[in-house]
Amino acid sequence: MPGQDRLPLSALPHVAGELRDLGIAAVLIFGIPAAKDAEATPAFDPDGIIPRALHAIRDEVPDLTLITDVCACEYTDHGHCGILGEVKGRTELLNDESLALMEKIALATRTRGRHRGSLMHAGWGRLRPPGRA
């Protein structure tokens, strides 16, 4: 996407401070994990890329609002935002399993310092009223 950059963790505090100094009050953080799998386990790893990014920014720029992407597509090896399984002989996104995954992702980032979660995952029947996450 034009105008978007991938930054190393070491650069995040400096860039976040510059954004705050420009009057930007919030940032939306996306992460690319070192490895991906079918269950998106890097998305809720407490030592994953997003929790580490939150920690790096929070320590240096505590007044910047941090928003994370509550989605699994960048963490799955198949690229879909959820858990795939066989349903009547077809591979489909499994609703209940995918909802549970979204909750895990939201909880993992909330406990590491995010202020808001942005639910990017919106398949059929996937949205529900906010819960604990």
C-alpha positions, -999 to 999 in steps of 0.1 A, spaced: 0 0 0 15 34 -10 28 55 19 28 26 44 61 14 60 72 -16 79 93 -6 108 115 -27 131 107 -28 167 137 -6 176 123 23 155 88 23 170 94 44 201 111 72 180 84 72 153 56 70 179 71 101 196 73 120 163 37 112 156 26 124 191 46 155 186 28 162 154 -5 161 173 -15 126 163 -33 110 192 -36 74 181 -20 48 159 -33 15 145 -7 -12 147 -4 -42 123 22 -69 127 38 -95 104 50 -125 124 82 -145 117 61 -176 112 25 -184 104 3 -215 110 -33 -227 103 -45 -217 138 -30 -182 138 -11 -189 171 14 -160 166 -16 -136 168 -21 -144 205 15 -152 215 22 -130 246 57 -126 232 46 -120 196 53 -91 174 22 -70 184 27 -74 222 64 -65 218 55 -35 197 29 -23 223 54 -27 251 81 -8 231 58 21 224 40 22 258 73 25 276 85 55 257 52 72 246 26 64 272 2 91 262 -3 78 226 -35 57 221 -26 23 207 -51 4 186 -45 -31 173 -59 -51 145 -81 -79 159 -77 -102 129 -60 -134 120 -53 -132 82 -18 -120 86 -10 -148 111 -25 -178 92 -6 -198 66 -37 -199 45 -44 -161 46 -80 -164 58 -92 -146 89 -102 -175 110 -101 -213 115 -107 -234 84 -124 -268 86 -144 -293 65 -182 -287 64 -202 -311 43 -172 -319 22 -161 -283 17 -134 -262 33 -151 -233 51 -143 -207 77 -156 -222 110 -177 -195 128 -175 -206 165 -138 -215 163 -131 -182 145 -150 -162 171 -130 -179 199 -98 -170 180 -108 -133 177 -114 -132 215 -79 -148 222 -63 -122 199 -82 -93 216 -73 -105 251 -37 -111 242 -32 -75 230 -54 -59 258 -32 -74 285 -1 -60 268 -12 -24 267 -35 -16 238 -63 8 244 -86 -2 216 -90 -32 193 -102 -28 158 -122 -58 146 -111 -62 110 -127 -97 108 -163 -94 96 -175 -126 79 -211 -138 78 -224 -141 114 -190 -132 128 -199 -100 147 -213 -102 181 -218 -77 209 -185 -68 227 -176 -93 255 -147 -95 278 -123 -86 250 
